């Protein structure tokens, strides 16, 4: 019965992701914690879940030429090393998972709050830099790498943010970039980031439940496709604020308690 529950949970999250476009991490990790999984296992498993579910999107966007690999490389230059270092430090600084649980819960809360704010105000984000679409300034390149470091640390600690917050960063730093390039580039960066962070949790910390991962994927992969088709017919401008409010409440709970 538990296996069926996890499959249905994967399907529910996949459906919500397909309809609203919200990243699975912001939904899946709190749900797994609600099911009683330890924070570290929920986060580690969800990272690999995210890497697998987003991989198909990279192939699709690459075929359409939607990925700006120069931007992806800048983000990855900061995010991938910081993800590895973060997982390694969790292993070396703390003696067991209980010692760093508060760090994970606080990070999860902060990232959920940031995700909810991005959903609410994404259309109002103001550019901090104004590079042309084909060429970024030296300042923008440096900031992009720094933002990659931020994502690498906090995605590893929370499993949340590679999608929504990554998109917000690109919207701010590359305001002239076309929408499909932002989406494609963000997904292309999110896959290696969540994969490396997830492998860090697996190799250094043993924080991955493969039975749970398999169940979630069985449920979510077909549901994401269905949700995407339904999303085209539903008012996402109404659904996203509701979901943002839910994420805000959950985020505050994790951040404070």
Backbone as CSV, one residue per row, in Angstrom:
resi,resn,N_x,N_y,N_z,CA_x,CA_y,CA_z,C_x,C_y,C_z
1,UNK,0.825,-1.203,0.000,0.000,0.000,0.000,0.868,1.267,0.000
2,UNK,2.005,1.211,0.708,2.873,2.374,0.733,3.423,2.677,-0.661
3,UNK,3.752,1.620,-1.403,4.280,1.816,-2.758,3.245,2.517,-3.632
4,UNK,1.982,2.085,-3.523,0.916,2.738,-4.288,0.761,4.202,-3.875
5,UNK,0.900,4.450,-2.582,0.792,5.825,-2.090,1.874,6.704,-2.708
6,UNK,3.089,6.195,-2.780,4.193,6.965,-3.326,4.021,7.180,-4.834
7,UNK,3.481,6.178,-5.516,3.220,6.329,-6.956,2.169,7.410,-7.185
8,UNK,1.109,7.375,-6.376,0.062,8.397,-6.506,0.601,9.778,-6.133
9,UNK,1.493,9.822,-5.154,2.097,11.099,-4.780,2.916,11.651,-5.935
10,UNK,3.685,10.791,-6.587,4.447,11.213,-7.754,3.543,11.715,-8.859
11,UNK,2.417,11.032,-9.044,1.464,11.444,-10.076,0.852,12.808,-9.739
12,UNK,0.519,13.006,-8.472,-0.093,14.278,-8.065,0.866,15.437,-8.272
13,UNK,2.126,15.250,-7.874,3.117,16.312,-8.048,3.385,16.538,-9.527
14,UNK,3.511,15.454,-10.286,3.732,15.588,-11.728,2.607,16.340,-12.406
15,UNK,1.382,16.055,-11.992,0.231,16.755,-12.563,0.278,18.238,-12.225
16,UNK,0.595,18.552,-10.974,0.682,19.951,-10.556,1.795,20.685,-11.289
17,UNK,2.924,20.020,-11.477,4.038,20.629,-12.210,3.640,20.912,-13.645
18,UNK,2.977,19.957,-14.270,2.561,20.138,-15.657,1.550,21.263,-15.826
19,UNK,0.643,21.403,-14.875,-0.408,22.417,-14.977,0.121,23.816,-14.671
20,UNK,0.916,23.930,-13.603,1.336,25.252,-13.129,2.730,25.656,-13.583
21,UNK,3.560,24.688,-13.949,4.935,25.001,-14.319,5.849,25.181,-13.129
22,UNK,5.360,24.985,-11.918,6.168,25.115,-10.714,7.078,23.911,-10.587
23,UNK,8.323,24.127,-10.134,9.279,23.045,-9.991,8.809,21.984,-9.019
24,UNK,9.144,20.729,-9.328,8.700,19.622,-8.497,9.288,19.635,-7.101
25,UNK,10.505,20.177,-6.937,11.149,20.173,-5.631,10.358,20.922,-4.575
26,UNK,9.770,22.040,-4.960,9.012,22.843,-3.998,7.746,22.133,-3.534
27,UNK,7.300,21.150,-4.301,6.111,20.390,-3.931,6.470,19.029,-3.344
28,UNK,7.448,18.350,-3.968,7.746,16.973,-3.592,8.403,16.864,-2.228
29,UNK,9.389,17.707,-1.956,10.107,17.578,-0.681,9.192,17.778,0.526
30,UNK,8.365,18.835,0.571,7.444,18.947,1.716,6.488,17.763,1.818
31,UNK,6.071,17.229,0.659,5.148,16.089,0.676,5.823,14.859,1.269
32,UNK,7.063,14.604,0.902,7.787,13.449,1.446,8.015,13.600,2.945
33,UNK,8.282,14.824,3.373,8.441,15.064,4.812,7.118,14.815,5.536
34,UNK,6.013,15.218,4.915,4.688,14.968,5.476,4.429,13.468,5.606
35,UNK,4.956,12.688,4.670,4.800,11.233,4.722,5.648,10.593,5.819
36,UNK,6.523,11.375,6.416,7.326,10.847,7.507,8.764,10.516,7.154
37,UNK,9.180,10.810,5.934,10.572,10.562,5.569,11.470,11.592,6.260
38,UNK,12.658,11.176,6.691,13.595,12.142,7.261,13.910,13.251,6.257
39,UNK,14.185,14.439,6.759,14.460,15.580,5.887,15.581,15.277,4.899
40,UNK,16.647,14.661,5.394,17.797,14.410,4.528,17.466,13.430,3.410
41,UNK,16.671,12.412,3.696,16.286,11.433,2.676,15.324,12.062,1.672
42,UNK,14.387,12.869,2.164,13.445,13.545,1.268,14.182,14.451,0.292
43,UNK,15.158,15.197,0.782,15.896,16.139,-0.061,16.795,15.402,-1.040
44,UNK,17.555,14.419,-0.558,18.451,13.671,-1.436,17.712,12.932,-2.533
45,UNK,16.606,12.279,-2.187,15.813,11.541,-3.174,15.176,12.487,-4.177
46,UNK,14.673,13.606,-3.689,14.012,14.555,-4.586,14.985,15.165,-5.596
47,UNK,16.233,15.343,-5.220,17.217,15.899,-6.152,17.406,14.981,-7.364
48,UNK,17.546,13.689,-7.125,17.687,12.766,-8.256,16.384,12.647,-9.031
49,UNK,15.266,12.718,-8.333,13.951,12.729,-8.991,13.845,13.912,-9.953
50,UNK,14.304,15.078,-9.500,14.243,16.276,-10.335,15.142,16.141,-11.554
51,UNK,16.330,15.571,-11.361,17.265,15.420,-12.480,16.674,14.546,-13.574
52,UNK,16.025,13.454,-13.191,15.439,12.536,-14.182,14.244,13.175,-14.879
53,UNK,13.357,13.805,-14.108,12.137,14.355,-14.702,12.415,15.546,-15.620
54,UNK,13.501,16.282,-15.345,13.812,17.441,-16.173,14.658,17.090,-17.400
55,UNK,15.251,15.895,-17.412,16.185,15.546,-18.484,15.517,15.574,-19.854
56,UNK,14.288,15.083,-19.927,13.580,15.096,-21.204,13.374,16.503,-21.728
57,UNK,13.198,17.456,-20.814,13.011,18.841,-21.223,14.249,19.421,-21.880
58,UNK,15.425,18.996,-21.439,16.664,19.490,-22.045,16.754,19.043,-23.496
59,UNK,16.436,17.781,-23.740,16.483,17.252,-25.111,15.520,18.018,-26.008
60,UNK,14.299,18.240,-25.509,13.291,18.941,-26.303,13.716,20.372,-26.607
61,UNK,14.237,21.076,-25.620,14.648,22.471,-25.823,15.885,22.568,-26.706
62,UNK,16.786,21.589,-26.607,17.972,21.600,-27.455,17.587,21.433,-28.925
63,UNK,16.634,20.579,-29.187,16.172,20.365,-30.569,15.587,21.645,-31.156
64,UNK,14.971,22.446,-30.304,14.364,23.693,-30.767,15.336,24.871,-30.731
65,UNK,16.558,24.637,-30.281,17.546,25.720,-30.195,17.250,26.724,-29.111
66,UNK,16.615,26.288,-28.035,16.189,27.208,-26.979,17.211,27.402,-25.869
67,UNK,18.363,26.730,-25.950,19.315,26.756,-24.842,20.501,27.655,-25.169
68,UNK,20.765,28.611,-24.315,21.965,29.438,-24.422,23.058,28.795,-23.578
69,UNK,23.896,28.001,-24.207,24.874,27.221,-23.471,25.935,28.095,-22.805
70,UNK,26.184,29.271,-23.345,27.160,30.152,-22.702,26.674,30.583,-21.314
71,UNK,25.369,30.852,-21.208,24.798,31.235,-19.913,24.757,30.031,-18.976
72,UNK,24.386,28.879,-19.519,24.348,27.649,-18.719,25.726,27.361,-18.125
73,UNK,26.771,27.521,-18.937,28.135,27.249,-18.460,28.530,28.200,-17.334
74,UNK,28.120,29.474,-17.441,28.447,30.419,-16.370,27.759,30.032,-15.060
75,UNK,26.491,29.682,-15.158,25.770,29.255,-13.952,26.405,28.001,-13.366
76,UNK,26.711,27.037,-14.230,27.270,25.765,-13.770,28.662,25.938,-13.180
77,UNK,29.413,26.915,-13.674,30.748,27.184,-13.147,30.689,27.510,-11.657
78,UNK,29.600,28.144,-11.237,29.431,28.436,-9.817,28.672,27.352,-9.078
79,UNK,27.649,26.781,-9.710,26.737,25.894,-8.991,27.279,24.488,-8.766
80,UNK,27.918,23.907,-9.760,28.330,22.508,-9.629,29.431,22.319,-8.579
81,UNK,30.495,23.119,-8.598,31.496,22.965,-7.526,30.922,23.246,-6.134
82,UNK,30.063,24.261,-6.033,29.516,24.597,-4.712,28.575,23.508,-4.213
83,UNK,27.884,22.821,-5.124,27.023,21.706,-4.723,27.856,20.560,-4.160
84,UNK,28.964,20.248,-4.824,29.850,19.178,-4.352,30.449,19.536,-2.995
85,UNK,30.937,20.762,-2.877,31.553,21.204,-1.620,30.536,21.190,-0.482
86,UNK,29.298,21.617,-0.763,28.260,21.650,0.276,27.966,20.248,0.800
87,UNK,27.793,19.282,-0.114,27.528,17.901,0.308,28.714,17.329,1.080
88,UNK,29.917,17.639,0.624,31.115,17.144,1.304,31.229,17.723,2.712
89,UNK,30.919,19.015,2.858,30.989,19.649,4.172,29.948,19.072,5.132
90,UNK,28.765,18.734,4.613,27.767,18.096,5.466,28.296,16.782,6.016
91,UNK,29.066,16.083,5.186,29.641,14.806,5.608,30.758,14.991,6.623
92,UNK,31.616,15.973,6.414,32.809,16.114,7.236,32.583,16.930,8.512
93,UNK,31.708,17.920,8.451,31.500,18.799,9.606,30.573,18.162,10.640
94,UNK,29.562,17.433,10.163,28.565,16.851,11.062,28.770,15.341,11.183
95,UNK,28.492,14.814,12.346,28.712,13.381,12.583,27.546,12.522,12.118
96,UNK,26.330,13.071,12.104,25.168,12.317,11.624,24.123,13.280,11.092
97,UNK,23.107,12.734,10.431,22.101,13.572,9.762,21.304,14.418,10.742
98,UNK,21.150,13.946,11.970,20.410,14.731,12.953,21.094,16.038,13.293
99,UNK,22.409,16.078,13.163,23.155,17.285,13.502,22.920,18.421,12.515
100,UNK,22.633,18.074,11.251,22.423,19.132,10.263,20.960,19.251,9.825
101,UNK,20.057,18.609,10.563,18.641,18.675,10.196,18.118,20.110,10.233
102,UNK,18.506,20.872,11.264,18.007,22.249,11.368,18.485,23.091,10.187
103,UNK,19.718,22.856,9.738,20.236,23.580,8.580,19.409,23.275,7.342
104,UNK,19.033,22.000,7.170,18.220,21.612,6.015,16.824,22.218,6.091
105,UNK,16.204,22.161,7.259,14.832,22.672,7.381,14.788,24.185,7.174
106,UNK,15.774,24.888,7.741,15.800,26.340,7.564,16.024,26.709,6.101
107,UNK,16.944,26.002,5.443,17.207,26.264,4.024,15.983,25.962,3.183
108,UNK,15.298,24.865,3.508,14.079,24.517,2.787,13.037,25.611,2.947
109,UNK,12.864,26.106,4.156,11.892,27.165,4.388,12.213,28.424,3.611
110,UNK,13.481,28.829,3.633,13.891,30.041,2.922,13.665,29.890,1.420
111,UNK,14.019,28.750,0.866,13.876,28.554,-0.579,12.415,28.451,-1.000
112,UNK,11.575,27.877,-0.145,10.138,27.844,-0.451,9.547,29.250,-0.438
113,UNK,9.971,30.057,0.511,9.494,31.442,0.565,9.937,32.207,-0.673
114,UNK,11.209,32.055,-1.051,11.712,32.730,-2.256,10.966,32.259,-3.500
115,UNK,10.692,30.961,-3.577,9.954,30.428,-4.725,8.560,31.034,-4.805
116,UNK,7.891,31.136,-3.670,6.542,31.712,-3.668,6.577,33.174,-4.103
117,UNK,7.590,33.909,-3.672,7.721,35.316,-4.069,7.987,35.438,-5.564
118,UNK,8.806,34.523,-6.086,9.067,34.537,-7.536,7.780,34.303,-8.310
119,UNK,6.976,33.362,-7.856,5.716,33.079,-8.543,4.784,34.292,-8.516
120,UNK,4.784,35.002,-7.411,3.878,36.141,-7.270,4.336,37.368,-8.051
121,UNK,5.653,37.571,-8.148,6.159,38.829,-8.700,7.051,38.650,-9.932
122,UNK,7.019,37.466,-10.551,7.905,37.215,-11.676,7.712,38.235,-12.799
123,UNK,6.474,38.600,-13.057,6.200,39.537,-14.147,6.677,40.953,-13.838
124,UNK,6.976,41.213,-12.549,7.374,42.569,-12.161,8.870,42.685,-11.862
125,UNK,9.594,41.606,-12.094,11.028,41.652,-11.826,11.690,42.719,-12.678
126,UNK,12.481,43.559,-12.055,13.166,44.631,-12.764,14.609,44.239,-13.037
127,UNK,15.110,44.536,-14.221,16.484,44.158,-14.554,17.511,44.928,-13.733
128,UNK,18.542,44.216,-13.293,19.671,44.849,-12.607,20.804,45.144,-13.578
129,UNK,20.745,44.503,-14.737,21.751,44.727,-15.777,21.039,44.691,-17.113
130,UNK,21.649,45.307,-18.118,20.991,45.381,-19.421,21.940,45.000,-20.553
131,UNK,22.394,43.740,-20.584,23.234,43.316,-21.692,22.404,43.122,-22.949
132,UNK,23.051,43.167,-24.086,22.352,42.809,-25.305,22.151,41.311,-25.296
133,UNK,21.247,40.816,-26.123,20.935,39.395,-26.104,22.134,38.549,-26.491
134,UNK,22.970,39.012,-27.356,24.080,38.203,-27.824,25.352,38.369,-27.022
135,UNK,25.431,39.381,-26.143,26.680,39.629,-25.438,26.401,40.176,-24.046
136,UNK,26.980,39.515,-23.047,26.800,39.948,-21.668,28.001,40.770,-21.233
137,UNK,27.769,41.705,-20.331,28.862,42.505,-19.804,29.701,41.660,-18.844
138,UNK,30.924,42.121,-18.549,31.794,41.413,-17.613,31.133,41.330,-16.229
139,UNK,30.453,42.416,-15.834,29.764,42.434,-14.547,28.674,41.368,-14.495
140,UNK,27.912,41.255,-15.578,26.830,40.276,-15.625,27.375,38.851,-15.564
141,UNK,28.488,38.610,-16.236,29.094,37.276,-16.216,29.503,36.887,-14.804
142,UNK,30.112,37.827,-14.086,30.551,37.551,-12.716,29.351,37.298,-11.806
143,UNK,28.320,38.127,-11.950,27.120,37.956,-11.126,26.459,36.612,-11.423
144,UNK,26.467,36.205,-12.691,25.874,34.924,-13.069,26.574,33.773,-12.355
145,UNK,27.905,33.805,-12.329,28.664,32.766,-11.628,28.344,32.791,-10.130
146,UNK,28.268,33.980,-9.556,27.956,34.117,-8.128,26.555,33.582,-7.812
147,UNK,25.610,33.861,-8.679,24.269,33.328,-8.486,24.258,31.813,-8.622
148,UNK,25.134,31.295,-9.465,25.282,29.851,-9.571,25.770,29.253,-8.259
149,UNK,26.720,29.925,-7.608,27.208,29.474,-6.305,26.061,29.440,-5.293
150,UNK,25.257,30.493,-5.287,24.100,30.552,-4.391,23.169,29.366,-4.623
151,UNK,22.835,29.114,-5.887,21.944,28.000,-6.199,22.571,26.666,-5.821
152,UNK,23.857,26.505,-6.099,24.513,25.251,-5.783,24.431,24.908,-4.303
153,UNK,24.630,25.909,-3.468,24.582,25.689,-2.019,23.176,25.368,-1.558
154,UNK,22.229,26.225,-1.926,20.896,26.095,-1.348,20.038,25.023,-2.017
155,UNK,20.286,24.715,-3.270,19.587,23.586,-3.887,20.064,22.288,-3.247
156,UNK,21.351,22.183,-2.948,21.875,20.993,-2.270,21.292,20.848,-0.877
157,UNK,21.097,21.967,-0.184,20.562,21.927,1.177,19.056,21.739,1.229
158,UNK,18.344,22.088,0.147,16.882,22.094,0.224,16.189,21.332,-0.901
159,UNK,16.879,21.096,-2.007,16.337,20.507,-3.242,15.374,21.451,-3.964
160,UNK,15.247,22.678,-3.503,14.299,23.647,-4.063,15.055,24.809,-4.698
161,UNK,14.549,25.303,-5.825,15.058,26.549,-6.367,15.745,26.467,-7.711
162,UNK,16.150,25.265,-8.139,16.861,25.156,-9.417,16.000,25.642,-10.577
163,UNK,14.672,25.489,-10.452,13.770,25.912,-11.522,13.296,27.337,-11.380
164,UNK,12.448,27.585,-10.380,11.806,28.902,-10.240,12.813,30.005,-9.953
165,UNK,13.711,29.776,-8.990,14.661,30.826,-8.634,15.711,30.988,-9.724
166,UNK,16.090,29.883,-10.368,16.998,29.979,-11.508,16.410,30.813,-12.628
167,UNK,15.132,30.626,-12.894,14.447,31.426,-13.909,14.446,32.902,-13.536
168,UNK,14.165,33.192,-12.261,14.138,34.587,-11.808,15.497,35.247,-11.987
169,UNK,16.557,34.517,-11.696,17.908,35.058,-11.862,18.166,35.419,-13.321
170,UNK,17.769,34.541,-14.220,17.975,34.807,-15.647,17.111,35.982,-16.119
171,UNK,15.899,36.078,-15.597,15.027,37.201,-15.962,15.648,38.533,-15.556
172,UNK,16.278,38.557,-14.396,16.859,39.799,-13.884,18.152,40.143,-14.613
173,UNK,19.012,39.153,-14.783,20.337,39.419,-15.342,20.337,39.526,-16.868
174,UNK,19.382,38.878,-17.520,19.335,38.863,-18.987,17.944,39.277,-19.468
175,UNK,17.572,40.527,-19.229,16.209,40.982,-19.518,15.847,40.973,-21.000
176,UNK,16.841,41.000,-21.883,16.532,40.993,-23.313,16.459,39.586,-23.877
177,UNK,16.726,38.589,-23.054,16.686,37.206,-23.517,15.234,36.786,-23.742
178,UNK,14.999,36.092,-24.837,13.641,35.651,-25.152,13.174,34.612,-24.133
179,UNK,11.851,34.549,-23.942,11.278,33.695,-22.903,11.658,32.228,-23.093
180,UNK,11.632,31.750,-24.349,11.942,30.336,-24.560,13.413,30.044,-24.318
181,UNK,14.281,31.040,-24.480,15.693,30.856,-24.161,15.903,30.819,-22.648
182,UNK,15.140,31.607,-21.918,15.238,31.590,-20.458,14.802,30.234,-19.915
183,UNK,13.679,29.745,-20.396,13.165,28.461,-19.923,14.122,27.333,-20.290
184,UNK,14.557,27.317,-21.545,15.448,26.256,-21.995,16.778,26.266,-21.264
185,UNK,17.348,27.452,-21.081,18.639,27.563,-20.399,18.522,27.187,-18.928
186,UNK,17.421,27.567,-18.301,17.228,27.241,-16.893,17.123,25.732,-16.692
187,UNK,16.369,25.057,-17.558,16.236,23.602,-17.449,17.573,22.924,-17.719
188,UNK,18.303,23.424,-18.721,19.601,22.840,-19.052,20.586,22.970,-17.897
189,UNK,20.451,23.999,-17.093,21.310,24.153,-15.914,20.784,23.338,-14.739
190,UNK,19.465,23.240,-14.610,18.875,22.548,-13.457,19.197,21.059,-13.452
191,UNK,19.283,20.441,-14.636,19.521,18.993,-14.686,20.892,18.617,-14.119
192,UNK,21.986,19.179,-14.605,23.272,18.807,-13.992,23.397,19.249,-12.539
193,UNK,22.775,20.374,-12.174,22.849,20.829,-10.788,22.163,19.837,-9.851
194,UNK,20.919,19.458,-10.169,20.209,18.518,-9.298,20.855,17.133,-9.331
195,UNK,21.417,16.749,-10.473,22.091,15.450,-10.559,23.338,15.431,-9.678
196,UNK,24.183,16.450,-9.795,25.406,16.508,-8.988,25.071,16.621,-7.505
197,UNK,24.095,17.475,-7.173,23.693,17.619,-5.766,23.129,16.302,-5.232
198,UNK,22.306,15.635,-6.061,21.741,14.353,-5.647,22.803,13.285,-5.464
199,UNK,23.769,13.241,-6.386,24.870,12.279,-6.248,25.712,12.592,-5.022
200,UNK,25.852,13.885,-4.704,26.560,14.257,-3.484,25.867,13.710,-2.249
201,UNK,24.539,13.828,-2.215,23.773,13.267,-1.108,23.908,11.745,-1.059
202,UNK,23.944,11.116,-2.230,24.053,9.656,-2.291,25.440,9.180,-1.860
203,UNK,26.481,9.742,-2.463,27.849,9.254,-2.244,28.384,9.638,-0.869
204,UNK,28.212,10.895,-0.491,28.786,11.363,0.771,27.913,11.044,1.978
205,UNK,26.576,11.054,1.774,25.674,11.018,2.918,24.715,9.828,2.936
206,UNK,24.541,9.156,1.797,23.607,8.031,1.733,22.165,8.447,1.894
207,UNK,21.826,9.633,1.405,20.495,10.197,1.629,19.506,9.936,0.494
208,UNK,19.594,8.803,-0.178,18.696,8.515,-1.297,18.001,7.177,-1.071
209,UNK,16.690,7.169,-1.199,15.878,5.959,-1.113,15.477,5.575,-2.535
210,UNK,16.100,4.533,-3.085,15.883,4.195,-4.488,14.506,3.586,-4.745
211,UNK,13.951,2.891,-3.785,12.588,2.363,-3.952,11.607,3.522,-4.051
212,UNK,11.754,4.478,-3.156,10.908,5.677,-3.201,11.100,6.420,-4.517
213,UNK,12.337,6.582,-4.944,12.628,7.284,-6.199,11.936,6.615,-7.371
214,UNK,12.010,5.282,-7.439,11.360,4.556,-8.533,9.851,4.751,-8.529
215,UNK,9.252,4.703,-7.354,7.794,4.882,-7.254,7.378,6.277,-7.710
216,UNK,8.124,7.272,-7.294,7.801,8.650,-7.668,7.886,8.843,-9.178
217,UNK,8.910,8.262,-9.788,9.082,8.410,-11.234,7.982,7.682,-12.002
218,UNK,7.594,6.513,-11.533,6.515,5.771,-12.194,5.234,6.603,-12.223
219,UNK,4.954,7.292,-11.130,3.737,8.091,-11.069,3.841,9.418,-11.789
220,UNK,5.008,10.059,-11.717,5.099,11.449,-12.172,5.339,11.609,-13.665
221,UNK,6.120,10.729,-14.260,6.499,10.940,-15.663,5.287,11.025,-16.593
222,UNK,4.330,10.090,-16.520,3.147,10.252,-17.378,2.248,11.403,-16.934
223,UNK,2.236,11.700,-15.610,1.364,12.748,-15.099,1.824,14.131,-15.536
224,UNK,3.134,14.337,-15.655,3.635,15.630,-16.112,3.133,15.930,-17.517
225,UNK,3.162,14.904,-18.384,2.681,15.079,-19.758,1.195,15.421,-19.774
226,UNK,0.421,14.718,-18.953,-1.012,15.004,-18.870,-1.252,16.401,-18.318
227,UNK,-0.525,16.769,-17.286,-0.688,18.089,-16.688,-0.348,19.204,-17.652
228,UNK,0.661,18.983,-18.494,1.030,19.997,-19.479,-0.104,20.252,-20.453
229,UNK,-0.763,19.181,-20.879,-1.896,19.346,-21.801,-3.075,20.029,-21.108
230,UNK,-3.314,19.678,-19.840,-4.403,20.318,-19.100,-4.094,21.781,-18.808
231,UNK,-2.815,22.056,-18.557,-2.418,23.411,-18.214,-2.711,24.412,-19.307
232,UNK,-2.685,23.953,-20.551,-2.967,24.849,-21.666,-4.423,25.299,-21.673
233,UNK,-5.286,24.571,-20.947,-6.707,24.878,-20.943,-7.182,25.502,-19.632
234,UNK,-6.271,25.584,-18.637,-6.653,26.103,-17.327,-6.030,27.471,-17.082
235,UNK,-6.657,28.303,-16.261,-6.142,29.657,-15.997,-4.943,29.643,-15.046
236,UNK,-3.725,29.479,-15.595,-2.528,29.388,-14.756,-2.285,30.672,-13.967
237,UNK,-2.787,31.810,-14.492,-2.594,33.070,-13.778,-3.393,33.101,-12.482
238,UNK,-4.365,32.204,-12.353,-5.108,32.084,-11.111,-4.553,30.971,-10.227
239,UNK,-4.072,29.895,-10.857,-3.571,28.755,-10.111,-2.238,29.061,-9.429
240,UNK,-1.354,29.779,-10.125,-0.032,30.024,-9.566,-0.057,30.852,-8.280
241,UNK,-0.876,31.922,-8.187,-0.938,32.652,-6.903,-1.436,31.793,-5.745
242,UNK,-2.393,30.901,-6.018,-2.872,30.003,-4.964,-1.745,29.095,-4.501
243,UNK,-1.029,28.519,-5.462,0.082,27.645,-5.126,1.189,28.420,-4.414
244,UNK,1.419,29.654,-4.840,2.436,30.487,-4.192,2.086,30.727,-2.731
245,UNK,0.810,30.959,-2.456,0.373,31.164,-1.078,0.604,29.932,-0.213
246,UNK,0.342,28.763,-0.786,0.567,27.511,-0.052,2.050,27.329,0.249
247,UNK,2.888,27.577,-0.760,4.331,27.435,-0.575,4.848,28.430,0.461
248,UNK,4.288,29.630,0.477,4.695,30.630,1.451,4.407,30.148,2.874
249,UNK,3.225,29.610,3.095,2.842,29.125,4.423,3.760,27.985,4.859
250,UNK,3.989,27.029,3.955,4.862,25.901,4.280,6.277,26.389,4.539
251,UNK,6.743,27.339,3.690,8.091,27.858,3.847,8.304,28.544,5.183
252,UNK,7.333,29.350,5.602,7.429,30.023,6.893,7.492,29.008,8.028
253,UNK,6.692,27.953,7.899,6.685,26.914,8.931,8.074,26.276,9.072
254,UNK,8.680,25.900,7.934,9.989,25.271,7.979,11.076,26.242,8.429
255,UNK,10.964,27.490,8.024,12.007,28.475,8.341,12.017,28.859,9.818
256,UNK,10.847,28.857,10.436,10.735,29.335,11.819,10.786,28.209,12.829
257,UNK,10.136,27.093,12.513,9.991,26.033,13.534,11.013,24.936,13.346
